[in-house]
Amino acid sequence: ASLNASNKSDSKEYCENHDDSRTKAIITCSKCGYLCTECDKYLHLSKKSKSHHRQLFKTAESSLVLIKHENMCRAKLYWLMCVVDTQSNKAIIEFRSGFNAIAPDSLVCRFCNDV
């Protein structure tokens, strides 16, 4: 019985849509189970599944991924992505829609306290 319980807790860490037992899950869906970022995007594209109740893991909310490729730098949070071209010094910031409840409440300007 304890073996069964430990397998169940381990499965929470991995995407149920992948069969590799290596792809980490970052979100849980009430209908689809534990999913990685890519599976979450793909499985929730349709109108039917967009309304599924999903909860982001606390560790994934604040994890930051930095990618540097030639002249481009990318910083990714689950709910935000920032891409910077280091040659032209131009940047694009993209907020992920539909995750206002998950994004931190501190999305106010630190200088003027406006939203």
C-alpha positions in Angstrom: 0.0 0.0 0.0 2.9 2.4 0.8 4.4 1.7 -2.6 1.2 2.7 -4.3 1.1 5.9 -2.2 4.7 6.8 -3.1 4.0 6.3 -6.8 1.0 8.5 -6.6 3.0 11.4 -5.0 5.8 10.9 -7.5 3.4 11.2 -10.4 2.5 14.7 -9.3 5.9 15.9 -10.3 5.7 14.6 -13.9 3.4 15.4 -16.9 0.7 12.7 -17.2 0.5 13.4 -21.0 4.2 12.3 -21.5 5.3 8.7 -21.2 8.9 9.5 -20.4 8.6 10.0 -16.6 11.1 12.9 -17.0 9.0 15.8 -18.2 8.2 18.0 -15.1 4.6 19.1 -14.6 4.0 22.7 -13.6 0.2 22.8 -13.7 -2.7 20.7 -12.6 -6.0 20.6 -14.5 -9.2 19.3 -12.9 -10.0 17.3 -16.0 -6.6 16.6 -17.7 -4.4 16.0 -14.6 -0.8 17.1 -14.1 0.7 18.8 -17.2 3.9 20.4 -18.5 3.8 23.8 -20.1 3.7 22.5 -23.7 0.9 20.0 -23.0 -1.1 22.6 -21.1 -0.9 24.9 -24.2 -1.8 22.2 -26.6 -4.6 20.5 -24.6 -6.3 23.8 -23.7 -6.4 25.4 -27.2 -10.0 24.3 -28.0 -13.0 26.3 -26.8 -14.2 23.1 -25.0 -11.1 22.7 -22.8 -10.2 26.4 -22.3 -12.7 26.6 -19.4 -11.0 23.8 -17.5 -10.0 24.8 -13.9 -6.2 24.9 -13.8 -3.9 25.6 -10.9 -0.2 26.5 -11.4 2.2 24.9 -8.9 3.7 27.4 -6.5 7.3 26.5 -7.6 6.4 27.2 -11.2 4.9 30.6 -10.5 8.2 32.1 -9.6 10.6 30.0 -11.7 12.6 32.1 -14.2 14.1 30.8 -17.4 16.8 32.9 -19.1 17.8 32.1 -22.7 20.6 33.8 -24.6 20.9 33.2 -28.3 23.2 35.4 -30.5 21.7 38.9 -30.1 18.5 37.9 -28.4 17.9 37.4 -24.7 14.7 35.9 -23.4 13.4 35.9 -19.8 10.4 33.7 -19.1 8.1 33.3 -16.2 4.9 31.3 -16.6 2.7 34.3 -16.9 5.2 36.7 -18.6 7.9 36.7 -21.3 10.4 39.4 -22.1 12.5 39.3 -25.3 15.3 41.8 -25.8 17.4 42.4 -28.9 20.8 43.5 -27.6 21.9 45.1 -30.9 18.9 47.4 -31.3 18.1 47.7 -27.6 14.4 46.9 -28.3 12.3 44.7 -26.1 8.9 43.0 -26.2 7.0 42.1 -23.0 4.1 39.7 -23.4 1.7 38.8 -20.6 -0.1 35.5 -20.8 -3.8 36.0 -20.9 -6.3 34.1 -18.7 -3.9 33.8 -15.8 -4.7 37.0 -13.8 -5.6 34.9 -10.7 -2.2 33.2 -10.9 -0.1 36.2 -11.5 1.2 38.0 -8.4 -0.8 40.9 -7.0 2.3 43.1 -7.3 1.7 44.0 -10.9 1.7 47.6 -10.1 4.3 50.2 -11.0 6.9 50.4 -8.2 7.2 54.2 -8.7 3.6 55.5 -9.0 1.7 52.5 -7.6 -0.6 52.5 -10.6 -1.8 49.2 -12.3 
